Amino acid sequence: MSAYHIQSLEEYFNQYRKSVEQPEVFWADLAANHFQWKAPWTEVLDWDFTKPEVYWFKNAKLNITENCIDRHLESKGDQTAILFEPNDPNEQAQHISYNALYQAVNKMANVLKDQGVKKGDRVCIYLPMIPELAYTVLACARIGAIHSVVFAGFSSTALATRINDCDARIVVTADGSFRGSKTIDLKGIVDEALEQCPQVNSVLVATRIKSKIHLETGRDHLLESLMSKASDNCPATVMDAEDPLFILYTSGSTGKPKGMVHSSGGYMVYTAYTFKNIFQYEEGDVYWCTADIGWITGHSYILYGPLANGATTIMFEGVPSYPDFGRFWEIVEKHKVNQFYTAPTAIRALARQGNEHVEKHDLSSLKVLGTVGEPINEEAWHWYDKTVGKGQAPIVDTWWQTETGGIMISPIPYATPTKPTFATLPFIGIQPALMDDEGQEIQGKQVSGKLCIKFPWPSMARTIWGNHQRYKDTYFSAFENKYFTGDGAIRDAVDYYRITGRVDDVIIVSGHNLGTAPIEDAINEHDLIAESAIVGVPHDIKGNALFGYVCLKDTEVRPDDAVIAKAINGLISEKIGPIAKLDHIVISPGLPKTRSGKIMRRILRKIACGEGDQLGDISTLLNPEVVAEIKEIVGR
């Protein structure tokens, strides 16, 4: 059996052992036999975590789109590559074949070239989940431009920050987007953002909701018109394996978002390999990941991973609750979906609606169920297993990050015995380590610690765009010669890993990593607010909800709490996006701080979670008296 397709636990252990004992031999063999290269590598791996610098497949030449599209044309040209399922179930789904995808990507690539886009230029993409999003991402890769997709739910301020950070000169957007029963004015958001981005000289606008929009002369162009005139012939630009493929921004615990830079060669090899095995994709299967391409899950497991394997991958424009809570299951039945990959947030929301929406649909096509974005709780795991999978479709509880590029810890279905809430075993080539607070690796079983990775893997991010020192400080300074994930984990008696959550000030809400610092910065811009602190509290649906403590500048003059709360969430929506709004807001007389001035979020989190009687010794705080006042206000 090929190392490329693992189908038993014995095979997993054999391949894992090879990947750890002879990593360069293992990855070289895999890369050489399953992908097309224009020139071979001179060295498989060159790395130094102290710098940190990592190079995979050094000096190899390729273009990822030839591996995702061109090489499938002869045998799979008429097969559906992307199956677009629109927001409105009454609108017909589109089956985009590999031949049609090839033509559309080449046309889009020529449109970008006509706009002056060259290899290495950054293209900001702010599009809804429509085919043009896939075409644009792949077109950038085709010509060697670096795509930076921004989730089309972010505010104009968040969009402007990302455009300016990577110095993009071109933005691709749409007139608007459908989201359930609502429409969103994407072009208006872009126009507002570009007031802060004078370097942008070209905006390409896809037509989706057919709204009336403003087109600025000389800058704005309707994409449909340009595509209709463009040639469908565009030779792929030769890329070095270490040339950047894309920048994707992720929230940091401090400061502005981090632009994670992913390479071309290593990213391709790892995403394709993980997709094949973790979803056990076979010829003829229909695979569906419900994520948005604005997140890393969409990059790796809607586009690049599936297409590199010649798969049929679904792109879904809508939401799980529209027109009712049976939408996911209606789509599974309609397209006979075999692999289904979604977030615990969605699973919990759907479970809350009872079983009737599930039971009215035939889900017998399902072979593998996946979860992504945050650890799944046991109750949701069992509902997903029993009600959706009927006990016949193994659940792959996948742990990974924007920074890792691909799945790092996960069962391999039908091979790894699953265990609720555990991501189980590290994927091939991944060498995890649990660390204690003194920086020592914790050996043995039945232990917990901070999760690190001690050897490079092909799809890891290479740097933070424009700030390599921040990359080093964030991921490689906490533990010597190791990548620190920022997560805590447990290792059980059989070496299974369970992720326990963030150990820094990043909160996962509905599968999205939200840094507390940018939210607090937005709140603190309010004229009445002196300072604020955000913590996460458990939430039945979202996993975590945001709980905010705010202190007023003037404690004598206090407006209505509801008015302040509305104003604060309005600011957050404007600066970051609606996904970062607070579920709970408490007007606090002060915030507990250490004598060096650090806010003790641990104490605030315990109070918010109703654990105010488990705070330990607070006598060393600068202001211990404020804790009792906060507990009384919160009443938990």
Salt bridges, closest charged atoms under 4 A:
ASP46 OD2 - LYS58 NZ 2.70
GLU66 OE1 - LYS38 NZ 3.11
ASP70 OD1 - ARG142 NH1 2.72
GLU85 OE2 - ARG327 NH2 2.91
GLU85 OE1 - LYS334 NZ 3.10
GLU85 OE1 - HIS335 NE2 2.80
GLU91 OE1 - ARG208 NH2 3.03
ASP121 OD2 - LYS118 NZ 3.73
ASP165 OD1 - LYS256 NZ 2.85
ASP167 OD2 - ARG169 NH2 2.87
ASP191 OD1 - LYS187 NZ 2.72
ASP191 OD1 - ARG219 NH2 3.06
GLU216 OE1 - ARG219 NH1 3.92
ASP220 OD2 - LYS187 NZ 2.84
ASP220 OD1 - ARG219 NE 2.63
ASP240 OD2 - LYS61 NZ 2.84
GLU242 OE2 - ARG462 NH2 2.82
ASP243 OD2 - LYS119 NZ 3.34
GLU282 OE1 - LYS367 NZ 3.48
GLU283 OE2 - LYS76 NZ 2.97
ASP285 OD1 - LYS367 NZ 2.92
GLU317 OE1 - ARG208 NH2 2.71
GLU330 OE1 - ARG327 NE 3.22
GLU333 OE1 - HIS361 ND1 2.86
GLU374 OE2 - ARG348 NH2 3.43
GLU378 OE2 - HIS382 NE2 3.47
ASP437 OD1 - LYS450 NZ 3.28
GLU441 OE2 - LYS454 NZ 3.06
ASP487 OD1 - ARG502 NH1 3.53
ASP492 OD2 - LYS419 NZ 2.81
ASP495 OD2 - LYS445 NZ 2.90
ASP504 OD2 - ARG502 NH2 3.02
ASP505 OD2 - ARG601 NH1 4.00
GLU520 OE1 - ARG601 NH2 2.80
GLU525 OE1 - LYS575 NZ 3.26
GLU531 OE1 - LYS593 NZ 3.04
ASP540 OD2 - ARG352 NH2 3.30
ASP561 OD2 - ARG558 NH2 2.87
ASP583 OD2 - HIS539 NE2 3.90
ASP583 OD1 - LYS542 NZ 2.76
GLU611 OE1 - LYS606 NZ 3.51
